Amino acid sequence: YQGNGGFSSAIGIASAIGLSAGFEEEICIRGALQPVVGIIPAAFLHAALHMQFAHAPLFIVQIFVWSALMGVLKYYTNTTTTLIAHTLFNFISCFLIAFNP
C-alpha cells in the first residue's frame, strides 16, 4: 500500500489490522481452541488460516512457529498477554508495510 496519507494513514491502517486480526485470532485460536486441542494442533490451524501466503511456504512455516511460541506464552500466562503480543506484532508489521516513504 502506497497511499498518499503518509504517517497518519499508516497508523490508522496498522491499528485497524493489528487490532482486528490480533483480537479475533487470539480469542478463537489461543482462547477457545488451544485449551481443547493443544498447542501444536492450534498452531497448525493458525498457520492454515494464513494460506493466502501459500506462494511462500517458508512464511507459512514461520507463522506456525510464531503460533506455537504464542501457544507456549499463553500456556504460561493468559490469553490477554498473547492478544497484546499478537496485536503489537501485526501493528508493527502492517505499519512498516503501509508507511513506506
C-alpha positions in Angstrom: 0.0 0.0 0.0 1.5 3.3 -1.1 -1.2 5.7 -0.2 -0.9 9.5 -0.1 -1.8 9.8 3.6 1.7 9.2 4.9 2.3 8.6 8.6 -1.2 9.1 9.9 -2.8 6.8 7.3 -0.2 4.2 8.1 -1.0 4.4 11.8 -4.8 4.0 11.0 -4.3 1.1 8.7 -1.9 -0.7 11.0 -4.2 -0.1 14.0 -7.2 -1.5 12.3 -5.5 -4.6 11.0 -3.4 -5.1 14.2 -6.4 -4.9 16.5 -8.9 -6.9 14.4 -6.6 -9.7 13.4 -4.9 -9.9 16.8 -8.1 -10.0 18.7 -10.1 -12.5 16.6 -7.2 -14.9 16.1 -6.1 -14.9 19.7 -9.6 -15.3 21.1 -10.5 -18.1 18.7 -7.2 -19.9 18.5 -5.5 -19.4 21.8 -8.5 -18.7 24.0 -11.1 -21.2 22.7 -9.3 -23.9 20.6 -5.9 -24.4 22.3 -7.3 -25.4 25.6 -9.2 -28.2 23.9 -6.8 -29.5 21.2 -3.4 -28.4 22.5 -0.6 -26.0 21.3 0.6 -27.8 18.2 -2.8 -28.5 16.6 -3.9 -24.9 17.3 -0.7 -23.6 15.8 -1.2 -25.8 12.7 -4.7 -24.4 12.3 -3.5 -20.8 12.8 -0.9 -21.4 10.0 -3.5 -23.0 7.8 -5.7 -19.9 8.2 -3.0 -17.9 6.5 -3.0 -19.8 3.2 -3.2 -16.6 1.3 0.6 -16.8 1.6 0.7 -20.3 0.1 3.0 -18.9 -2.6 5.6 -18.5 0.1 5.7 -21.8 2.0 8.5 -20.7 4.3 6.3 -17.9 5.5 3.6 -20.5 6.5 6.3 -22.3 8.5 7.2 -19.0 10.2 3.6 -18.5 11.1 3.4 -22.0 12.5 6.5 -21.4 14.7 5.2 -17.9 15.8 1.9 -19.5 16.7 3.5 -22.3 18.7 5.5 -19.7 20.6 2.3 -17.7 21.3 0.8 -21.0 22.4 3.6 -21.5 24.9 3.2 -17.9 26.1 -0.5 -18.5 26.6 0.2 -21.7 28.5 2.4 -19.9 31.0 0.4 -16.6 31.1 -3.0 -15.9 29.7 -4.9 -15.0 26.5 -4.6 -11.3 27.2 -0.8 -11.5 27.1 -0.9 -13.3 23.7 -3.5 -10.9 22.4 -1.3 -7.9 23.2 1.8 -9.6 21.7 -0.1 -10.6 18.5 -1.7 -7.1 18.1 1.7 -5.4 18.5 3.3 -7.8 16.1 0.6 -7.2 13.5 0.6 -3.4 14.1 4.4 -3.1 13.6 4.4 -5.4 10.5 1.5 -3.5 8.9 2.9 -0.1 9.8 6.2 -0.9 8.2 4.4 -2.0 5.0 2.0 0.9 4.9 4.4 3.6 5.8 6.9 3.1 3.1 8.1 6.6 2.2 
